[in-house]
C-alpha cells in the first residue's frame, strides 16, 4: 500500500508541476494510472480479482468518458453553427461586474439543470466569444468552476456524487433541493462578492455580425442547432430518470438525434463546403488530450479505491476526528485533491442506512461538501479539469487567484447548512 500511495503522490506532483517539468499532464496522468494498476496486481495474491476490478472500473470510467465526448461534440456542433453568438449577444454588458454576475448565476442555474461538467464546457465556450484577453477571461472561468460545482450540488442530477447518493437511497430529490439550495447559493455568493470588488472598468463590446451571406448555414439553422443542442443536453437527465440507464446512454442517444438532424439539414448544396457543420467534424475536433487526461486520473483513483487506500483513509478520518460533521467537512476538502466519486462511494460503503437513514444530516452534508469542495483545487472536480484542459490553466495560478475564494465559499456554505439544519 505504501508503494501505491508514493506512486500516486509522485504522479500527482508531476501533474501539478507540469509547466516546470515541461511534461504534458496527460502523459503523467496516464503513466500514473497504469503504474498504480501494475503495482497493485504485482503485490496482489489473486491476479484474477484485480483483473475483474480493473474491468469493472473501466466500465464506470468509459461511461464518464463517453459522456464527456458526447457533450464536447454537441458543444462543438453548436459552435460550428455559431450558436453561442445568440447567448453571447444576450450576455453583453458594458460593465464588467454585471457580466461577471450574469456568468456566475447562469452557470449556477445551468449546472443544476444539466450538470457541472457540461455547464463548464458551455460557459467556457461562451466566454471565449465574449472576452478575447485570456488573462482577463481566466478569472471569469474560475468563477464558472465555483458556480458550476455549487449549482450542481443541490440537485440530484447536477453532480455525479449527489446522483450517487440519490440512486443509493441516502437522499431524496425534493429534500436535497430544499436543504442545499441556500448553502450552495452562499457558497457562490461569498467568492463572487469578493471578486466583484477587484473588477473595474468596462467590458469590450463584441461585434457580432448579422450577415449570413458568407456562411454555409442560415440564421434559422443557427437557432435550430442551438435550441436542439441545449435541449439534447437537458434531455440526458430526463432520459436517465425514465430509463434508469447510465447518463452516457442518454448522451449517445442525443448525439445520434443531432447527427440525423444535421445530416438532413445539410443534405443539399456543396458537401465539402458544409463539411465543418457535420457531427463527424465535431467529433474530430473534440479535445482528445483532455479525454486521455480524464482516463489517466480516473484509472489512478480506481486503483486507489480497489487497493483499499481510500477506504483506509476514510476509516482513519473517522477514528482520528470523531465528530462526523468534521469528518464530512474533511472529506470535502480531500475531494479537492482526490476525485469525489470514490470518496462518496467509500462513505456509502462505510455507513449504512440503518445507522444514518435517508435524508439524514450526514448524507445531505456529504452531498454539499463533496460537490463544492472540488472547486478548491482545479483538478478536484470534473468542471475544473475540463476548464483546465480547454483554457490551459496553470495549477499555481489557480491556487493564487481562485483557491482561496473557493475555500471561503466552501466554509461559508457549510456554516449556513449546519446552522439551518440544527434542530
C-alpha positions in Angstrom: 0.0 0.0 0.0 2.9 2.4 0.8 4.3 2.0 -2.8 0.9 2.7 -4.3 0.5 5.9 -2.2 4.0 7.0 -3.0 3.5 6.4 -6.8 0.2 8.4 -6.7 1.9 11.3 -4.9 4.8 11.4 -7.4 2.3 11.3 -10.3 0.2 14.0 -8.7 3.2 16.2 -8.3 4.2 15.7 -11.9 0.7 16.9 -12.9 1.0 19.9 -10.6 4.5 20.9 -11.8 3.6 20.4 -15.5 5.0 23.7 -16.6 8.3 23.3 -14.7 8.9 19.7 -15.8 7.9 20.5 -19.4 5.9 17.2 -19.5 2.3 17.3 -20.5 -0.1 16.5 -17.6 -1.9 13.9 -19.8 1.3 11.8 -20.1 1.8 12.0 -16.3 -1.8 11.1 -15.6 -1.8 8.1 -18.0 1.5 6.8 -16.7 0.4 7.2 -13.1 -2.9 5.4 -13.7 -1.2 2.4 -15.4 1.7 2.1 -12.9 -0.8 2.0 -10.0 -2.6 -0.9 -11.5 0.7 -2.7 -12.3 1.9 -2.3 -8.7 -1.5 -3.4 -7.4 -1.6 -6.6 -9.4 2.1 -7.4 -8.7 1.6 -7.3 -4.9 -1.8 -9.0 -5.0 -2.1 -12.7 -4.4 -5.2 -13.1 -6.6 -4.5 -11.7 -10.0 -7.9 -12.7 -11.3 -9.7 -10.5 -8.8 -7.5 -7.5 -9.8 -8.4 -8.0 -13.4 -12.1 -8.2 -12.6 -11.7 -5.0 -10.5 -10.0 -3.2 -13.4 -12.7 -4.2 -15.9 -15.4 -3.1 -13.6 -13.6 0.2 -13.0 -13.2 0.6 -16.8 -16.9 0.2 -17.2 -17.6 3.2 -14.9 -14.7 5.2 -16.4 -15.8 4.6 -20.0 -19.3 5.9 -19.1 -17.8 9.1 -17.9 -15.5 9.4 -21.0 -18.3 8.7 -23.5 -20.5 11.2 -21.7 -17.7 13.8 -21.9 -17.0 13.1 -25.6 -20.7 13.4 -26.4 -21.1 16.7 -24.5 -18.0 18.1 -26.2 -19.3 17.0 -29.6 -22.6 18.8 -29.0 -20.8 21.9 -27.9 -18.5 21.8 -30.9 -21.5 21.4 -33.2 -23.3 24.4 -31.7 -20.1 26.4 -32.0 -19.7 25.4 -35.7 -23.1 26.8 -36.4 -22.2 30.0 -34.4 -25.0 29.2 -31.9 -23.2 30.7 -29.0 -23.4 34.1 -30.7 -27.0 34.2 -29.7 -26.2 33.7 -26.0 -23.1 35.9 -26.2 -25.2 38.7 -27.6 -27.7 38.5 -24.7 -24.8 38.5 -22.2 -23.0 41.5 -23.4 -22.7 44.2 -20.7 -20.6 47.3 -20.8 -20.0 46.8 -17.1 -17.5 44.0 -16.3 -19.1 43.5 -12.9 -22.6 42.9 -14.4 -21.1 40.5 -16.9 -19.4 38.6 -14.0 -22.7 38.2 -12.1 -24.6 37.1 -15.2 -21.9 34.5 -16.0 -21.9 33.2 -12.4 -25.7 32.9 -12.0 -26.2 31.4 -15.4 -23.5 28.8 -14.6 -25.2 28.1 -11.2 -28.6 27.6 -12.8 -27.5 25.6 -15.8 -25.4 23.2 -13.7 -28.5 22.4 -11.6 -30.5 21.6 -14.7 -27.7 19.9 -16.7 -24.6 19.1 -14.7 -21.4 20.9 -13.7 -19.2 19.4 -16.4 -21.5 20.2 -19.3 -22.2 23.7 -17.9 -18.5 24.4 -17.7 -17.8 23.4 -21.2 -20.7 25.6 -22.5 -19.8 28.6 -20.4 -16.1 28.5 -21.2 -17.0 28.3 -24.9 -19.2 31.4 -24.5 -16.6 33.3 -22.5 -14.1 32.7 -25.4 -16.5 34.6 -27.6 -17.1 37.4 -25.0 -13.6 38.0 -23.6 -10.7 37.9 -26.1 -8.0 38.5 -23.5 -7.2 35.2 -21.9 -5.6 36.6 -18.7 -8.8 38.5 -18.0 -11.0 35.6 -19.1 -9.4 33.1 -16.7 -10.8 35.0 -13.6 -14.3 34.5 -15.1 -13.6 30.9 -15.8 -12.5 30.4 -12.2 -15.9 31.8 -11.0 -17.6 29.5 -13.5 -15.9 26.5 -11.9 -17.1 27.6 -8.4 -20.6 28.4 -9.7 -21.0 25.2 -11.6 -19.9 23.0 -8.7 -22.1 24.9 -6.3 -25.1 24.7 -8.6 -24.6 21.0 -9.2 -24.5 20.1 -5.5 -28.2 20.9 -4.7 -30.0 18.8 -7.3 -29.9 15.0 -7.7 -28.7 15.4 -11.4 -26.4 18.3 -11.1 -23.3 16.5 -9.7 -22.3 12.9 -10.0 -21.8 12.5 -6.3 -25.3 13.8 -5.5 -26.6 11.5 -8.1 -24.8 8.6 -6.4 -26.4 9.4 -3.1 -29.8 9.8 -4.7 -29.6 6.4 -6.5 -28.2 4.8 -3.3 -31.3 5.9 -1.4 -29.3 8.2 1.0 -31.2 11.3 -0.1 -34.5 12.2 -1.8 -34.7 14.7 -4.6 -37.1 17.2 -3.2 -35.5 17.3 0.3 -31.9 17.7 -1.1 -33.0 20.6 -3.3 -34.8 22.2 -0.3 -31.9 21.8 2.2 -28.9 22.6 0.0 -30.1 25.4 -2.3 -29.3 28.2 0.1 -26.0 26.8 1.4 -24.9 26.3 -2.3 -26.0 29.8 -3.2 -23.9 31.2 -0.3 -21.0 29.1 -1.5 -21.2 31.1 -4.7 -22.1 34.5 -3.4 -19.2 34.9 -0.9 -16.4 34.5 -3.5 -18.5 36.3 -6.1 -18.8 39.4 -3.9 -15.1 39.2 -3.1 -14.1 39.1 -6.8 -16.6 41.9 -7.7 -14.6 44.5 -5.8 -11.4 43.6 -7.7 -13.0 44.1 -11.1 -13.3 47.5 -12.6 -13.9 49.2 -16.0 -16.0 48.4 -19.0 -16.0 45.2 -21.0 -15.1 45.3 -24.6 -18.1 45.3 -26.9 -18.1 42.1 -29.0 -19.2 43.0 -32.5 -21.3 40.1 -33.8 -22.1 40.0 -37.5 -25.7 39.6 -38.5 -24.7 39.0 -42.1 -25.1 35.3 -43.0 -24.4 35.7 -46.7 -20.8 34.4 -46.3 -21.7 31.5 -44.1 -22.7 28.0 -45.0 -25.6 28.0 -42.7 -28.7 30.2 -42.2 -29.8 32.1 -39.2 -32.7 29.7 -38.8 -30.3 26.8 -38.8 -28.2 28.6 -36.2 -31.2 28.9 -33.9 -32.3 25.3 -34.5 -28.9 23.8 -33.7 -28.6 25.9 -30.5 -32.1 25.0 -29.3 -31.9 21.4 -30.2 -28.4 21.1 -28.8 -29.3 22.6 -25.4 -32.5 20.5 -25.3 -30.5 17.4 -26.1 -28.3 18.1 -23.0 -31.3 18.8 -20.8 -32.8 15.5 -22.1 -30.0 13.4 -20.7 -31.0 13.5 -17.0 -34.7 13.1 -18.1 -33.7 10.0 -20.1 -31.8 8.7 -17.0 -34.8 9.3 -14.7 -37.2 7.5 -17.1 -35.0 4.6 -18.2 -32.6 4.3 -15.1 -29.8 3.8 -17.6 -26.4 5.5 -17.1 -26.2 9.1 -18.2 -23.8 8.3 -21.1 -26.5 6.3 -22.8 -28.8 9.3 -22.9 -25.9 11.4 -24.2 -25.2 8.9 -27.0 -28.9 9.0 -27.9 -28.9 12.8 -28.0 -25.8 12.7 -30.2 -27.5 10.3 -32.6 -30.5 12.5 -32.9 -28.4 15.6 -33.6 -26.4 13.6 -36.1 -29.6 12.8 -38.1 -30.8 16.4 -37.9 -27.6 17.9 -39.2 -27.3 15.2 -42.0 -30.8 16.1 -43.2 -30.3 19.9 -42.6 -27.1 20.0 -44.8 -28.0 17.3 -47.3 -28.3 19.8 -50.1 -25.6 22.0 -51.5 -21.8 21.6 -51.6 -21.0 18.7 -49.2 -17.3 19.7 -49.0 -18.1 23.3 -48.0 -20.6 22.2 -45.4 -18.2 19.5 -44.0 -17.3 21.6 -40.9 -21.0 21.7 -40.0 -21.4 18.0 -39.6 -21.2 16.0 -36.4 -18.4 13.9 -37.9 -16.3 17.1 -38.0 -17.4 18.0 -34.4 -16.2 14.6 -33.2 -12.8 15.1 -34.9 -12.4 18.5 -33.2 -13.1 17.4 -29.6 -10.2 17.7 -27.1 -8.7 14.2 -27.1 -5.8 15.1 -24.8 -8.4 16.1 -22.2 -10.2 12.8 -22.6 -7.0 10.9 -22.0 -6.2 13.1 -19.0 -9.5 12.1 -17.6 -8.7 8.4 -18.3 -5.4 8.6 -16.5 -6.8 10.3 -13.5 -9.8 8.0 -13.2 -7.6 4.9 -13.6 -5.4 6.1 -10.8 -8.3 6.8 -8.5 -9.9 3.5 -9.3 -6.6 1.7 -8.4 -6.6 3.6 -5.1 -10.1 2.5 -4.4 -9.6 -1.1 -5.4 -6.5 -1.4 -3.3 -8.4 -0.2 -0.3 -6.4 3.0 0.1 -9.4 5.3 0.0 -11.3 3.2 2.5 -8.3 3.1 4.8 -8.1 6.9 4.8 -11.9 7.2 5.3 -11.7 5.0 8.4 -8.7 6.8 9.7 -10.5 10.1 9.4 -13.5 8.7 11.4 -11.2 7.4 14.1 -8.9 10.4 14.3 -11.5 13.2 14.2 -14.6 11.6 15.7 -17.1 14.3 15.1 -19.0 13.3 11.9 -19.5 16.9 10.9 -15.8 17.4 10.8 -15.3 14.1 9.1 -17.6 15.1 6.3 -16.1 18.6 6.1 -12.6 17.0 5.8 -13.9 14.7 3.1 -15.0 17.7 1.1 -11.5 19.2 1.5 -10.0 15.9 0.4 -12.1 15.9 -2.7 -10.2 18.9 -3.9 -7.2 16.7 -4.3 -8.7 13.3 -5.0 -11.8 12.7 -7.1 -15.0 13.0 -5.0 -16.7 9.9 -6.6 -14.7 7.2 -4.8 -14.7 9.3 -1.6 -18.5 9.3 -1.6 -18.6 5.6 -2.7 -16.3 4.8 0.3 -18.7 6.7 2.6 -21.7 4.9 1.3 -19.9 1.6 2.0 -18.8 2.6 5.5 -22.1 3.9 6.8 -25.4 2.0 6.4 -28.9 3.4 6.0 -29.7 1.7 9.4 -27.1 3.9 11.0 -28.0 7.0 9.0 -31.4 6.8 7.3 -32.5 8.6 4.2 -32.2 12.4 4.3 -30.0 12.3 7.4 -27.9 15.3 8.2 -24.7 13.4 7.3 -25.9 12.4 3.8 -27.1 15.9 3.0 -23.9 17.5 4.3 -21.8 15.0 2.3 -23.6 15.9 -0.9 -22.8 19.6 -0.2 -19.1 19.1 0.8 -18.3 16.5 -2.0 -20.0 18.7 -4.6 -18.4 22.1 -3.7 -15.1 21.0 -2.1 -13.7 20.1 -5.5 -13.5 23.8 -6.5 -10.7 24.4 -4.1 -8.1 22.9 -6.5 -8.6 22.9 -10.2 -8.1 19.2 -10.5 -10.6 18.5 -7.7 -13.7 18.4 -10.0 -14.7 17.4 -13.5 -15.6 21.0 -14.1 -12.1 22.2 -13.1 -10.3 19.5 -15.1 -12.4 20.4 -18.2 -11.7 24.1 -17.8 -8.0 23.4 -17.2 -7.9 21.4 -20.5 -9.8 24.0 -22.5 -8.0 27.1 -21.3 -4.6 25.6 -20.4 -4.9 27.0 -16.8 -1.8 26.8 -14.7 -2.2 24.9 -11.4 -0.4 27.5 -9.3 -2.3 30.4 -11.0 -5.5 28.8 -9.9 -4.2 28.4 -6.3 -3.1 32.0 -6.2 -6.2 33.5 -7.7 -9.2 31.1 -7.2 -8.5 28.6 -4.5 -8.8 31.0 -1.6 -12.1 32.2 -3.0 -13.4 28.7 -3.3 -12.3 27.9 0.2 -14.1 30.8 1.9 -17.2 30.0 -0.1 -17.0 26.3 0.9 -16.8 27.1 4.6 -19.5 29.8 4.4 -21.9 27.4 2.8 -21.0 24.7 5.3 -21.7 27.1 8.2 -25.0 28.0 6.7 -26.1 24.4 6.2 -25.1 23.4 9.8 -26.9 26.5 11.2 -30.1 25.9 9.3 -30.1 22.2 9.9 -29.8 22.3 13.7 -32.9 21.1 15.4 
